[in-house]
């Protein structure tokens, strides 16, 4: 099981950009614009369950992996540092 962080980088004036990162800060998936919401993969920008399901369906992550909001992900990283 691996943890990933969901980072919203830009959300203003009709623009949206977010990414999903691993514990080494490597981006594994990016969201540009609103297509992911309009196409029904995510209900809104905070729908991490929808994002996780989409990435599992696309085989970007495994079913045992977990996507966490940025703050929760970073807290987990500091409590369990990478070897």
PDB file with SEQRES, HELIX, SHEET and CRYST1 records, atoms N, CA, C and O in Angstrom:
SEQRES   1 A   83  UNK UNK UNK UNK UNK UNK UNK UNK UNK UNK UNK UNK UNK          
SEQRES   2 A   83  UNK UNK UNK UNK UNK UNK UNK UNK UNK UNK UNK UNK UNK          
SEQRES   3 A   83  UNK UNK UNK UNK UNK UNK UNK UNK UNK UNK UNK UNK UNK          
SEQRES   4 A   83  UNK UNK UNK UNK UNK UNK UNK UNK UNK UNK UNK UNK UNK          
SEQRES   5 A   83  UNK UNK UNK UNK UNK UNK UNK UNK UNK UNK UNK UNK UNK          
SEQRES   6 A   83  UNK UNK UNK UNK UNK UNK UNK UNK UNK UNK UNK UNK UNK          
SEQRES   7 A   83  UNK UNK UNK UNK UNK                                          
HELIX    1 AA1 UNK A   35  UNK A   38  1                                   4    
HELIX    2 AA2 UNK A   48  UNK A   57  1                                  10    
HELIX    3 AA3 UNK A   70  UNK A   79  1                                  10    
SHEET    1 AA1 4 UNK A  27  UNK A  32  0                                        
SHEET    2 AA1 4 UNK A  15  UNK A  21 -1                                        
SHEET    3 AA1 4 UNK A   3  UNK A  12 -1                                        
SHEET    4 AA1 4 UNK A  66  UNK A  69  1                                        
CRYST1    1.000    1.000    1.000  90.00  90.00  90.00 P 1           1          
ATOM      1  N   UNK A   1       0.842  -1.187   0.000  1.00  0.00           N  
ATOM      2  CA  UNK A   1       0.000   0.000   0.000  1.00  0.00           C  
ATOM      3  C   UNK A   1       0.879   1.240   0.000  1.00  0.00           C  
ATOM      4  O   UNK A   1       1.803   1.364   0.805  1.00  0.00           O  
ATOM      5  N   UNK A   2       0.583   2.148  -0.905  1.00  0.00           N  
ATOM      6  CA  UNK A   2       1.311   3.406  -0.979  1.00  0.00           C  
ATOM      7  C   UNK A   2       0.344   4.553  -0.765  1.00  0.00           C  
ATOM      8  O   UNK A   2      -0.831   4.474  -1.125  1.00  0.00           O  
ATOM      9  N   UNK A   3       0.858   5.618  -0.174  1.00  0.00           N  
ATOM     10  CA  UNK A   3       0.077   6.832   0.002  1.00  0.00           C  
ATOM     11  C   UNK A   3       0.490   7.850  -1.051  1.00  0.00           C  
ATOM     12  O   UNK A   3       1.653   7.930  -1.446  1.00  0.00           O  
ATOM     13  N   UNK A   4      -0.490   8.620  -1.492  1.00  0.00           N  
ATOM     14  CA  UNK A   4      -0.256   9.702  -2.445  1.00  0.00           C  
ATOM     15  C   UNK A   4      -0.942  10.954  -1.926  1.00  0.00           C  
ATOM     16  O   UNK A   4      -1.949  10.871  -1.221  1.00  0.00           O  
ATOM     17  N   UNK A   5      -0.404  12.104  -2.270  1.00  0.00           N  
ATOM     18  CA  UNK A   5      -0.986  13.375  -1.856  1.00  0.00           C  
ATOM     19  C   UNK A   5      -1.659  14.079  -3.020  1.00  0.00           C  
ATOM     20  O   UNK A   5      -1.163  14.065  -4.146  1.00  0.00           O  
ATOM     21  N   UNK A   6      -2.801  14.696  -2.729  1.00  0.00           N  
ATOM     22  CA  UNK A   6      -3.554  15.466  -3.718  1.00  0.00           C  
ATOM     23  C   UNK A   6      -3.332  16.940  -3.419  1.00  0.00           C  
ATOM     24  O   UNK A   6      -3.721  17.435  -2.361  1.00  0.00           O  
ATOM     25  N   UNK A   7      -2.703  17.636  -4.359  1.00  0.00           N  
ATOM     26  CA  UNK A   7      -2.341  19.041  -4.190  1.00  0.00           C  
ATOM     27  C   UNK A   7      -3.107  19.907  -5.184  1.00  0.00           C  
ATOM     28  O   UNK A   7      -3.010  19.705  -6.395  1.00  0.00           O  
ATOM     29  N   UNK A   8      -3.871  20.873  -4.668  1.00  0.00           N  
ATOM     30  CA  UNK A   8      -4.522  21.859  -5.528  1.00  0.00           C  
ATOM     31  C   UNK A   8      -3.557  23.038  -5.629  1.00  0.00           C  
ATOM     32  O   UNK A   8      -3.301  23.728  -4.642  1.00  0.00           O  
ATOM     33  N   UNK A   9      -3.032  23.259  -6.816  1.00  0.00           N  
ATOM     34  CA  UNK A   9      -2.016  24.280  -7.034  1.00  0.00           C  
ATOM     35  C   UNK A   9      -2.595  25.612  -7.493  1.00  0.00           C  
ATOM     36  O   UNK A   9      -2.045  26.667  -7.175  1.00  0.00           O  
ATOM     37  N   UNK A  10      -3.696  25.576  -8.235  1.00  0.00           N  
ATOM     38  CA  UNK A  10      -4.317  26.791  -8.762  1.00  0.00           C  
ATOM     39  C   UNK A  10      -5.814  26.562  -8.862  1.00  0.00           C  
ATOM     40  O   UNK A  10      -6.267  25.588  -9.462  1.00  0.00           O  
ATOM     41  N   UNK A  11      -6.577  27.472  -8.266  1.00  0.00           N  
ATOM     42  CA  UNK A  11      -8.036  27.393  -8.321  1.00  0.00           C  
ATOM     43  C   UNK A  11      -8.594  28.808  -8.234  1.00  0.00           C  
ATOM     44  O   UNK A  11      -9.083  29.231  -7.186  1.00  0.00           O  
ATOM     45  N   UNK A  12      -8.514  29.529  -9.341  1.00  0.00           N  
ATOM     46  CA  UNK A  12      -9.036  30.887  -9.353  1.00  0.00           C  
ATOM     47  C   UNK A  12      -9.285  31.356 -10.776  1.00  0.00           C  
ATOM     48  O   UNK A  12      -8.664  30.880 -11.726  1.00  0.00           O  
ATOM     49  N   UNK A  13     -10.207  32.300 -10.899  1.00  0.00           N  
ATOM     50  CA  UNK A  13     -10.514  32.952 -12.168  1.00  0.00           C  
ATOM     51  C   UNK A  13     -10.751  31.972 -13.315  1.00  0.00           C  
ATOM     52  O   UNK A  13     -10.286  32.186 -14.435  1.00  0.00           O  
ATOM     53  N   UNK A  14     -11.467  30.916 -13.028  1.00  0.00           N  
ATOM     54  CA  UNK A  14     -11.810  29.959 -14.070  1.00  0.00           C  
ATOM     55  C   UNK A  14     -10.697  29.017 -14.472  1.00  0.00           C  
ATOM     56  O   UNK A  14     -10.798  28.335 -15.492  1.00  0.00           O  
ATOM     57  N   UNK A  15      -9.642  28.969 -13.689  1.00  0.00           N  
ATOM     58  CA  UNK A  15      -8.541  28.056 -13.973  1.00  0.00           C  
ATOM     59  C   UNK A  15      -8.368  27.096 -12.807  1.00  0.00           C  
ATOM     60  O   UNK A  15      -8.560  27.457 -11.646  1.00  0.00           O  
ATOM     61  N   UNK A  16      -7.998  25.854 -13.147  1.00  0.00           N  
ATOM     62  CA  UNK A  16      -7.778  24.843 -12.118  1.00  0.00           C  
ATOM     63  C   UNK A  16      -6.599  23.975 -12.521  1.00  0.00           C  
ATOM     64  O   UNK A  16      -6.488  23.543 -13.669  1.00  0.00           O  
ATOM     65  N   UNK A  17      -5.720  23.727 -11.557  1.00  0.00           N  
ATOM     66  CA  UNK A  17      -4.578  22.842 -11.761  1.00  0.00           C  
ATOM     67  C   UNK A  17      -4.294  22.135 -10.446  1.00  0.00           C  
ATOM     68  O   UNK A  17      -4.137  22.780  -9.409  1.00  0.00           O  
ATOM     69  N   UNK A  18      -4.228  20.810 -10.489  1.00  0.00           N  
ATOM     70  CA  UNK A  18      -3.916  20.006  -9.308  1.00  0.00           C  
ATOM     71  C   UNK A  18      -3.056  18.832  -9.743  1.00  0.00           C  
ATOM     72  O   UNK A  18      -3.007  18.481 -10.922  1.00  0.00           O  
ATOM     73  N   UNK A  19      -2.379  18.231  -8.773  1.00  0.00           N  
ATOM     74  CA  UNK A  19      -1.604  17.038  -9.095  1.00  0.00           C  
ATOM     75  C   UNK A  19      -1.627  16.061  -7.933  1.00  0.00           C  
ATOM     76  O   UNK A  19      -1.938  16.417  -6.796  1.00  0.00           O  
ATOM     77  N   UNK A  20      -1.288  14.816  -8.253  1.00  0.00           N  
ATOM     78  CA  UNK A  20      -1.171  13.747  -7.264  1.00  0.00           C  
ATOM     79  C   UNK A  20       0.305  13.380  -7.217  1.00  0.00           C  
ATOM     80  O   UNK A  20       0.925  13.124  -8.250  1.00  0.00           O  
ATOM     81  N   UNK A  21       0.872  13.357  -5.988  1.00  0.00           N  
ATOM     82  CA  UNK A  21       2.307  13.114  -5.817  1.00  0.00           C  
ATOM     83  C   UNK A  21       2.551  11.927  -4.901  1.00  0.00           C  
ATOM     84  O   UNK A  21       1.746  11.606  -4.026  1.00  0.00           O  
ATOM     85  N   UNK A  22       3.690  11.288  -5.133  1.00  0.00           N  
ATOM     86  CA  UNK A  22       4.102  10.218  -4.235  1.00  0.00           C  
ATOM     87  C   UNK A  22       4.956  10.795  -3.107  1.00  0.00           C  
ATOM     88  O   UNK A  22       5.167  12.006  -3.039  1.00  0.00           O  
ATOM     89  N   UNK A  23       5.443   9.932  -2.229  1.00  0.00           N  
ATOM     90  CA  UNK A  23       6.201  10.372  -1.060  1.00  0.00           C  
ATOM     91  C   UNK A  23       7.540  10.999  -1.425  1.00  0.00           C  
ATOM     92  O   UNK A  23       8.147  11.686  -0.603  1.00  0.00           O  
ATOM     93  N   UNK A  24       8.009  10.769  -2.655  1.00  0.00           N  
ATOM     94  CA  UNK A  24       9.260  11.370  -3.128  1.00  0.00           C  
ATOM     95  C   UNK A  24       9.021  12.663  -3.899  1.00  0.00           C  
ATOM     96  O   UNK A  24       9.922  13.174  -4.564  1.00  0.00           O  
ATOM     97  N   UNK A  25       7.801  13.186  -3.805  1.00  0.00           N  
ATOM     98  CA  UNK A  25       7.384  14.422  -4.465  1.00  0.00           C  
ATOM     99  C   UNK A  25       7.371  14.319  -5.989  1.00  0.00           C  
ATOM    100  O   UNK A  25       7.468  15.329  -6.686  1.00  0.00           O  
ATOM    101  N   UNK A  26       7.252  13.103  -6.499  1.00  0.00           N  
ATOM    102  CA  UNK A  26       7.145  12.889  -7.941  1.00  0.00           C  
ATOM    103  C   UNK A  26       5.668  12.918  -8.332  1.00  0.00           C  
ATOM    104  O   UNK A  26       4.858  12.182  -7.767  1.00  0.00           O  
ATOM    105  N   UNK A  27       5.326  13.749  -9.280  1.00  0.00           N  
ATOM    106  CA  UNK A  27       3.948  13.838  -9.748  1.00  0.00           C  
ATOM    107  C   UNK A  27       3.610  12.602 -10.573  1.00  0.00           C  
ATOM    108  O   UNK A  27       4.332  12.242 -11.502  1.00  0.00           O  
ATOM    109  N   UNK A  28       2.498  11.957 -10.218  1.00  0.00           N  
ATOM    110  CA  UNK A  28       2.066  10.773 -10.965  1.00  0.00           C  
ATOM    111  C   UNK A  28       0.837  11.059 -11.832  1.00  0.00           C  
ATOM    112  O   UNK A  28       0.511  10.282 -12.729  1.00  0.00           O  
ATOM    113  N   UNK A  29       0.154  12.188 -11.556  1.00  0.00           N  
ATOM    114  CA  UNK A  29      -1.035  12.539 -12.333  1.00  0.00           C  
ATOM    115  C   UNK A  29      -1.302  14.027 -12.167  1.00  0.00           C  
ATOM    116  O   UNK A  29      -1.125  14.579 -11.081  1.00  0.00           O  
ATOM    117  N   UNK A  30      -1.730  14.677 -13.252  1.00  0.00           N  
ATOM    118  CA  UNK A  30      -2.071  16.094 -13.211  1.00  0.00           C  
ATOM    119  C   UNK A  30      -3.483  16.316 -13.722  1.00  0.00           C  
ATOM    120  O   UNK A  30      -3.962  15.608 -14.607  1.00  0.00           O  
ATOM    121  N   UNK A  31      -4.136  17.315 -13.146  1.00  0.00           N  
ATOM    122  CA  UNK A  31      -5.457  17.745 -13.597  1.00  0.00           C  
ATOM    123  C   UNK A  31      -5.312  19.190 -14.054  1.00  0.00           C  
ATOM    124  O   UNK A  31      -4.916  20.059 -13.278  1.00  0.00           O  
ATOM    125  N   UNK A  32      -5.634  19.440 -15.314  1.00  0.00           N  
ATOM    126  CA  UNK A  32      -5.623  20.789 -15.876  1.00  0.00           C  
ATOM    127  C   UNK A  32      -7.036  21.106 -16.338  1.00  0.00           C  
ATOM    128  O   UNK A  32      -7.592  20.386 -17.168  1.00  0.00           O  
ATOM    129  N   UNK A  33      -7.615  22.159 -15.817  1.00  0.00           N  
ATOM    130  CA  UNK A  33      -8.957  22.542 -16.235  1.00  0.00           C  
ATOM    131  C   UNK A  33     -10.031  21.762 -15.501  1.00  0.00           C  
ATOM    132  O   UNK A  33      -9.780  21.135 -14.471  1.00  0.00           O  
ATOM    133  N   UNK A  34     -11.239  21.816 -16.057  1.00  0.00           N  
ATOM    134  CA  UNK A  34     -12.413  21.281 -15.371  1.00  0.00           C  
ATOM    135  C   UNK A  34     -12.995  20.028 -16.019  1.00  0.00           C  
ATOM    136  O   UNK A  34     -14.054  19.558 -15.604  1.00  0.00           O  
ATOM    137  N   UNK A  35     -12.317  19.480 -17.034  1.00  0.00           N  
ATOM    138  CA  UNK A  35     -12.857  18.311 -17.740  1.00  0.00           C  
ATOM    139  C   UNK A  35     -13.119  17.132 -16.816  1.00  0.00           C  
ATOM    140  O   UNK A  35     -14.115  16.428 -16.979  1.00  0.00           O  
ATOM    141  N   UNK A  36     -12.248  16.911 -15.859  1.00  0.00           N  
ATOM    142  CA  UNK A  36     -12.398  15.771 -14.949  1.00  0.00           C  
ATOM    143  C   UNK A  36     -13.704  15.879 -14.146  1.00  0.00           C  
ATOM    144  O   UNK A  36     -14.294  14.864 -13.777  1.00  0.00           O  
ATOM    145  N   UNK A  37     -14.147  17.111 -13.880  1.00  0.00           N  
ATOM    146  CA  UNK A  37     -15.412  17.327 -13.165  1.00  0.00           C  
ATOM    147  C   UNK A  37     -16.585  17.241 -14.142  1.00  0.00           C  
ATOM    148  O   UNK A  37     -17.589  16.585 -13.866  1.00  0.00           O  
ATOM    149  N   UNK A  38     -16.443  17.907 -15.278  1.00  0.00           N  
ATOM    150  CA  UNK A  38     -17.516  17.925 -16.273  1.00  0.00           C  
ATOM    151  C   UNK A  38     -17.794  16.532 -16.836  1.00  0.00           C  
ATOM    152  O   UNK A  38     -18.931  16.218 -17.188  1.00  0.00           O  
ATOM    153  N   UNK A  39     -16.761  15.704 -16.920  1.00  0.00           N  
ATOM    154  CA  UNK A  39     -16.929  14.340 -17.427  1.00  0.00           C  
ATOM    155  C   UNK A  39     -17.414  13.365 -16.358  1.00  0.00           C  
ATOM    156  O   UNK A  39     -17.658  12.196 -16.654  1.00  0.00           O  
ATOM    157  N   UNK A  40     -17.556  13.836 -15.113  1.00  0.00           N  
ATOM    158  CA  UNK A  40     -18.142  13.027 -14.052  1.00  0.00           C  
ATOM    159  C   UNK A  40     -17.189  12.139 -13.275  1.00  0.00           C  
ATOM    160  O   UNK A  40     -17.631  11.338 -12.452  1.00  0.00           O  
ATOM    161  N   UNK A  41     -15.881  12.263 -13.520  1.00  0.00           N  
ATOM    162  CA  UNK A  41     -14.937  11.446 -12.761  1.00  0.00           C  
ATOM    163  C   UNK A  41     -14.837  11.916 -11.313  1.00  0.00           C  
ATOM    164  O   UNK A  41     -14.686  11.108 -10.396  1.00  0.00           O  
ATOM    165  N   UNK A  42     -14.923  13.227 -11.119  1.00  0.00           N  
ATOM    166  CA  UNK A  42     -14.924  13.817  -9.777  1.00  0.00           C  
ATOM    167  C   UNK A  42     -16.133  14.741  -9.678  1.00  0.00           C  
ATOM    168  O   UNK A  42     -16.456  15.445 -10.634  1.00  0.00           O  
ATOM    169  N   UNK A  43     -16.809  14.742  -8.512  1.00  0.00           N  
ATOM    170  CA  UNK A  43     -17.972  15.607  -8.317  1.00  0.00           C  
ATOM    171  C   UNK A  43     -17.555  17.070  -8.232  1.00  0.00           C  
ATOM    172  O   UNK A  43     -18.220  17.955  -8.769  1.00  0.00           O  
ATOM    173  N   UNK A  44     -16.435  17.307  -7.543  1.00  0.00           N  
ATOM    174  CA  UNK A  44     -15.894  18.650  -7.369  1.00  0.00           C  
ATOM    175  C   UNK A  44     -14.416  18.527  -7.031  1.00  0.00           C  
ATOM    176  O   UNK A  44     -13.875  17.421  -7.003  1.00  0.00           O  
ATOM    177  N   UNK A  45     -13.764  19.645  -6.774  1.00  0.00           N  
ATOM    178  CA  UNK A  45     -12.314  19.630  -6.553  1.00  0.00           C  
ATOM    179  C   UNK A  45     -11.893  18.872  -5.301  1.00  0.00           C  
ATOM    180  O   UNK A  45     -10.724  18.512  -5.165  1.00  0.00           O  
ATOM    181  N   UNK A  46     -12.818  18.624  -4.391  1.00  0.00           N  
ATOM    182  CA  UNK A  46     -12.498  17.925  -3.143  1.00  0.00           C  
ATOM    183  C   UNK A  46     -12.909  16.454  -3.145  1.00  0.00           C  
ATOM    184  O   UNK A  46     -12.816  15.787  -2.114  1.00  0.00           O  
ATOM    185  N   UNK A  47     -13.357  15.947  -4.277  1.00  0.00           N  
ATOM    186  CA  UNK A  47     -13.828  14.559  -4.378  1.00  0.00           C  
ATOM    187  C   UNK A  47     -12.645  13.602  -4.562  1.00  0.00           C  
ATOM    188  O   UNK A  47     -12.387  13.113  -5.662  1.00  0.00           O  
ATOM    189  N   UNK A  48     -11.946  13.351  -3.474  1.00  0.00           N  
ATOM    190  CA  UNK A  48     -10.768  12.487  -3.529  1.00  0.00           C  
ATOM    191  C   UNK A  48     -11.169  11.038  -3.810  1.00  0.00           C  
ATOM    192  O   UNK A  48     -10.425  10.315  -4.471  1.00  0.00           O  
ATOM    193  N   UNK A  49     -12.317  10.609  -3.325  1.00  0.00           N  
ATOM    194  CA  UNK A  49     -12.774   9.241  -3.601  1.00  0.00           C  
ATOM    195  C   UNK A  49     -12.982   9.041  -5.104  1.00  0.00           C  
ATOM    196  O   UNK A  49     -12.613   8.000  -5.648  1.00  0.00           O  
ATOM    197  N   UNK A  50     -13.566  10.027  -5.770  1.00  0.00           N  
ATOM    198  CA  UNK A  50     -13.749   9.946  -7.214  1.00  0.00           C  
ATOM    199  C   UNK A  50     -12.422   9.938  -7.954  1.00  0.00           C  
ATOM    200  O   UNK A  50     -12.247   9.198  -8.922  1.00  0.00           O  
ATOM    201  N   UNK A  51     -11.490  10.762  -7.496  1.00  0.00           N  
ATOM    202  CA  UNK A  51     -10.151  10.804  -8.089  1.00  0.00           C  
ATOM    203  C   UNK A  51      -9.450   9.464  -7.915  1.00  0.00           C  
ATOM    204  O   UNK A  51      -8.842   8.943  -8.850  1.00  0.00           O  
ATOM    205  N   UNK A  52      -9.540   8.915  -6.715  1.00  0.00           N  
ATOM    206  CA  UNK A  52      -8.897   7.630  -6.438  1.00  0.00           C  
ATOM    207  C   UNK A  52      -9.486   6.527  -7.317  1.00  0.00           C  
ATOM    208  O   UNK A  52      -8.744   5.718  -7.873  1.00  0.00           O  
ATOM    209  N   UNK A  53     -10.806   6.489  -7.444  1.00  0.00           N  
ATOM    210  CA  UNK A  53     -11.451   5.477  -8.297  1.00  0.00           C  
ATOM    211  C   UNK A  53     -10.996   5.626  -9.745  1.00  0.00           C  
ATOM    212  O   UNK A  53     -10.700   4.632 -10.408  1.00  0.00           O  
ATOM    213  N   UNK A  54     -10.939   6.861 -10.236  1.00  0.00           N  
ATOM    214  CA  UNK A  54     -10.516   7.098 -11.611  1.00  0.00           C  
ATOM    215  C   UNK A  54      -9.086   6.607 -11.836  1.00  0.00           C  
ATOM    216  O   UNK A  54      -8.805   5.976 -12.855  1.00  0.00           O  
ATOM    217  N   UNK A  55      -8.180   6.889 -10.899  1.00  0.00           N  
ATOM    218  CA  UNK A  55      -6.785   6.487 -11.065  1.00  0.00           C  
ATOM    219  C   UNK A  55      -6.607   4.977 -10.930  1.00  0.00           C  
ATOM    220  O   UNK A  55      -5.718   4.400 -11.557  1.00  0.00           O  
ATOM    221  N   UNK A  56      -7.439   4.338 -10.124  1.00  0.00           N  
ATOM    222  CA  UNK A  56      -7.419   2.867 -10.044  1.00  0.00           C  
ATOM    223  C   UNK A  56      -7.925   2.287 -11.362  1.00  0.00           C  
ATOM    224  O   UNK A  56      -7.319   1.365 -11.908  1.00  0.00           O  
ATOM    225  N   UNK A  57      -9.039   2.826 -11.876  1.00  0.00           N  
ATOM    226  CA  UNK A  57      -9.599   2.345 -13.144  1.00  0.00           C  
ATOM    227  C   UNK A  57      -8.610   2.508 -14.297  1.00  0.00           C  
ATOM    228  O   UNK A  57      -8.565   1.673 -15.201  1.00  0.00           O  
ATOM    229  N   UNK A  58      -7.822   3.576 -14.267  1.00  0.00           N  
ATOM    230  CA  UNK A  58      -6.825   3.828 -15.317  1.00  0.00           C  
ATOM    231  C   UNK A  58      -5.499   3.121 -15.029  1.00  0.00           C  
ATOM    232  O   UNK A  58      -4.538   3.260 -15.786  1.00  0.00           O  
ATOM    233  N   UNK A  59      -5.456   2.372 -13.944  1.00  0.00           N  
ATOM    234  CA  UNK A  59      -4.275   1.615 -13.515  1.00  0.00           C  
ATOM    235  C   UNK A  59      -3.056   2.507 -13.264  1.00  0.00           C  
ATOM    236  O   UNK A  59      -1.915   2.101 -13.484  1.00  0.00           O  
ATOM    237  N   UNK A  60      -3.322   3.727 -12.799  1.00  0.00           N  
ATOM    238  CA  UNK A  60      -2.246   4.635 -12.395  1.00  0.00           C  
ATOM    239  C   UNK A  60      -1.788   4.273 -10.985  1.00  0.00           C  
ATOM    240  O   UNK A  60      -0.600   4.334 -10.668  1.00  0.00           O  
ATOM    241  N   UNK A  61      -2.755   3.894 -10.142  1.00  0.00           N  
ATOM    242  CA  UNK A  61      -2.452   3.421  -8.789  1.00  0.00           C  
ATOM    243  C   UNK A  61      -3.127   2.071  -8.588  1.00  0.00           C  
ATOM    244  O   UNK A  61      -3.989   1.670  -9.370  1.00  0.00           O  
ATOM    245  N   UNK A  62      -2.722   1.375  -7.529  1.00  0.00           N  
ATOM    246  CA  UNK A  62      -3.303   0.067  -7.209  1.00  0.00           C  
ATOM    247  C   UNK A  62      -4.505   0.238  -6.283  1.00  0.00           C  
ATOM    248  O   UNK A  62      -4.609   1.250  -5.590  1.00  0.00           O  
ATOM    249  N   UNK A  63      -5.415  -0.738  -6.263  1.00  0.00           N  
ATOM    250  CA  UNK A  63      -6.576  -0.652  -5.374  1.00  0.00           C  
ATOM    251  C   UNK A  63      -6.208  -0.520  -3.894  1.00  0.00           C  
ATOM    252  O   UNK A  63      -6.991   0.021  -3.112  1.00  0.00           O  
ATOM    253  N   UNK A  64      -5.051  -0.998  -3.508  1.00  0.00           N  
ATOM    254  CA  UNK A  64      -4.637  -0.901  -2.103  1.00  0.00           C  
ATOM    255  C   UNK A  64      -4.010   0.449  -1.762  1.00  0.00           C  
ATOM    256  O   UNK A  64      -3.769   0.736  -0.590  1.00  0.00           O  
ATOM    257  N   UNK A  65      -3.743   1.286  -2.775  1.00  0.00           N  
ATOM    258  CA  UNK A  65      -3.146   2.601  -2.545  1.00  0.00           C  
ATOM    259  C   UNK A  65      -4.197   3.586  -2.050  1.00  0.00           C  
ATOM    260  O   UNK A  65      -5.397   3.365  -2.208  1.00  0.00           O  
ATOM    261  N   UNK A  66      -3.729   4.674  -1.451  1.00  0.00           N  
ATOM    262  CA  UNK A  66      -4.643   5.674  -0.906  1.00  0.00           C  
ATOM    263  C   UNK A  66      -4.184   7.073  -1.289  1.00  0.00           C  
ATOM    264  O   UNK A  66      -3.000   7.399  -1.199  1.00  0.00           O  
ATOM    265  N   UNK A  67      -5.141   7.900  -1.721  1.00  0.00           N  
ATOM    266  CA  UNK A  67      -4.869   9.308  -1.996  1.00  0.00           C  
ATOM    267  C   UNK A  67      -5.395  10.111  -0.817  1.00  0.00           C  
ATOM    268  O   UNK A  67      -6.531   9.931  -0.379  1.00  0.00           O  
ATOM    269  N   UNK A  68      -4.549  11.001  -0.314  1.00  0.00           N  
ATOM    270  CA  UNK A  68      -4.893  11.819   0.843  1.00  0.00           C  
ATOM    271  C   UNK A  68      -4.855  13.297   0.469  1.00  0.00           C  
ATOM    272  O   UNK A  68      -4.107  13.690  -0.426  1.00  0.00           O  
ATOM    273  N   UNK A  69      -5.661  14.124   1.152  1.00  0.00           N  
ATOM    274  CA  UNK A  69      -5.529  15.565   0.958  1.00  0.00           C  
ATOM    275  C   UNK A  69      -4.117  16.009   1.354  1.00  0.00           C  
ATOM    276  O   UNK A  69      -3.473  15.361   2.179  1.00  0.00           O  
ATOM    277  N   UNK A  70      -3.643  17.092   0.779  1.00  0.00           N  
ATOM    278  CA  UNK A  70      -2.281  17.567   0.976  1.00  0.00           C  
ATOM    279  C   UNK A  70      -1.864  17.614   2.447  1.00  0.00           C  
ATOM    280  O   UNK A  70      -0.818  17.073   2.806  1.00  0.00           O  
ATOM    281  N   UNK A  71      -2.653  18.244   3.289  1.00  0.00           N  
ATOM    282  CA  UNK A  71      -2.275  18.409   4.699  1.00  0.00           C  
ATOM    283  C   UNK A  71      -2.139  17.055   5.384  1.00  0.00           C  
ATOM    284  O   UNK A  71      -1.161  16.809   6.091  1.00  0.00           O  
ATOM    285  N   UNK A  72      -3.105  16.187   5.179  1.00  0.00           N  
ATOM    286  CA  UNK A  72      -3.063  14.858   5.797  1.00  0.00           C  
ATOM    287  C   UNK A  72      -1.882  14.038   5.270  1.00  0.00           C  
ATOM    288  O   UNK A  72      -1.227  13.324   6.030  1.00  0.00           O  
ATOM    289  N   UNK A  73      -1.618  14.145   3.974  1.00  0.00           N  
ATOM    290  CA  UNK A  73      -0.493  13.435   3.360  1.00  0.00           C  
ATOM    291  C   UNK A  73       0.831  13.906   3.965  1.00  0.00           C  
ATOM    292  O   UNK A  73       1.678  13.085   4.319  1.00  0.00           O  
ATOM    293  N   UNK A  74       1.010  15.205   4.083  1.00  0.00           N  
ATOM    294  CA  UNK A  74       2.261  15.733   4.633  1.00  0.00           C  
ATOM    295  C   UNK A  74       2.419  15.393   6.109  1.00  0.00           C  
ATOM    296  O   UNK A  74       3.536  15.156   6.568  1.00  0.00           O  
ATOM    297  N   UNK A  75       1.320  15.365   6.857  1.00  0.00           N  
ATOM    298  CA  UNK A  75       1.392  14.939   8.261  1.00  0.00           C  
ATOM    299  C   UNK A  75       1.834  13.484   8.350  1.00  0.00           C  
ATOM    300  O   UNK A  75       2.646  13.130   9.204  1.00  0.00           O  
ATOM    301  N   UNK A  76       1.304  12.649   7.476  1.00  0.00           N  
ATOM    302  CA  UNK A  76       1.682  11.239   7.475  1.00  0.00           C  
ATOM    303  C   UNK A  76       3.155  11.079   7.095  1.00  0.00           C  
ATOM    304  O   UNK A  76       3.846  10.228   7.654  1.00  0.00           O  
ATOM    305  N   UNK A  77       3.636  11.881   6.158  1.00  0.00           N  
ATOM    306  CA  UNK A  77       5.044  11.811   5.761  1.00  0.00           C  
ATOM    307  C   UNK A  77       5.972  12.162   6.915  1.00  0.00           C  
ATOM    308  O   UNK A  77       7.012  11.527   7.094  1.00  0.00           O  
ATOM    309  N   UNK A  78       5.602  13.170   7.698  1.00  0.00           N  
ATOM    310  CA  UNK A  78       6.465  13.568   8.812  1.00  0.00           C  
ATOM    311  C   UNK A  78       6.426  12.559   9.946  1.00  0.00           C  
ATOM    312  O   UNK A  78       7.390  12.445  10.703  1.00  0.00           O  
ATOM    313  N   UNK A  79       5.321  11.824  10.077  1.00  0.00           N  
ATOM    314  CA  UNK A  79       5.243  10.820  11.141  1.00  0.00           C  
ATOM    315  C   UNK A  79       5.877   9.493  10.728  1.00  0.00           C  
ATOM    316  O   UNK A  79       6.264   8.697  11.583  1.00  0.00           O  
ATOM    317  N   UNK A  80       5.984   9.252   9.418  1.00  0.00           N  
ATOM    318  CA  UNK A  80       6.590   8.024   8.881  1.00  0.00           C  
ATOM    319  C   UNK A  80       7.560   8.410   7.773  1.00  0.00           C  
ATOM    320  O   UNK A  80       7.224   8.268   6.597  1.00  0.00           O  
ATOM    321  N   UNK A  81       8.754   8.895   8.111  1.00  0.00           N  
ATOM    322  CA  UNK A  81       9.680   9.345   7.072  1.00  0.00           C  
ATOM    323  C   UNK A  81      10.076   8.228   6.115  1.00  0.00           C  
ATOM    324  O   UNK A  81      10.071   7.048   6.464  1.00  0.00           O  
ATOM    325  N   UNK A  82      10.418   8.638   4.901  1.00  0.00           N  
ATOM    326  CA  UNK A  82      10.855   7.696   3.869  1.00  0.00           C  
ATOM    327  C   UNK A  82      12.255   7.215   4.221  1.00  0.00           C  
ATOM    328  O   UNK A  82      13.115   8.022   4.575  1.00  0.00           O  
ATOM    329  N   UNK A  83      12.498   5.897   4.126  1.00  0.00           N  
ATOM    330  CA  UNK A  83      13.848   5.396   4.451  1.00  0.00           C  
ATOM    331  C   UNK A  83      14.887   5.871   3.455  1.00  0.00           C  
ATOM    332  O   UNK A  83      16.065   5.540   3.586  1.00  0.00           O  
TER     333      UNK A  83                                                      
END                                                                             
